[in-house]
Amino acid sequence: QMQLVESGGGLIQAGGSLRLSCAASGGTCSNDASGWFRQAPGRKREFVAVIGGSWSGGATAYADSAKGRFTVSRDNAKNTAYLQMNSLKPEDSAVYYCAVTTGYARAVKLKWQYTYWGQGTQVTVSS
């Protein structure tokens, strides 16, 4: 059974950068989509970024708020996905979750399309 563990969150000043990692165990996810979502207090969990399965070319997609600042990637040898976050803003503060689909998938964006979820890592951006 797939298990996901996020890491790399923390407290950072606005304009800074963080790199989140999502390590998968119990299976491989190279051909699955690896997505990133976030949830701020009082808000619903929302889509941030995704990289599609390698079989489909690893296409990426981003929320409008993340375009130009965030980059999603995957290291198949390490079975780990990453979210590089640059130029962070206070509104980026949230718990960030990684997720993986069941089986082959392109760059899907909806929560119901994902089967496996990590426990989340806190990102706090100070002004």
C-alpha positions, 0 to 999 in steps of 0.5 A: 500500500502506498504511503506518502510523507511530506517534508520541507515545510517551515517558517519563512519570510515573504520572498523566500523559497522552500522546497517540499518533498513527498517521499513515497513508499510501498509502491512506485508512482512514476506513472501516476500523477503526483499532486500538491494541494494546500489548506489554510485555516477556514478554507477548503483544500485546494489544488496547487500543482501536479506532474502527470505520470511519466508515461504521458510525458510528465506534463505539469499544471498549476493553479493560477496563484502558483504559476511562475513561482512554483515548480513541481518535479519528480525523481523516479529513482528516489520515488519522490515528488517535489514542489519548489516554491519561490517568491513566497507570499503570506497568502501561501501559508497553509498545510501542504499535502501531496497526493498520488493517483491510482494507476496511470494518470495525466496532470489531473487537478481534482481531489477525488482523482487522488487515492493516496494522501500524505499527512501534510507539512506546514508552510508559514510565510511572514510578511 
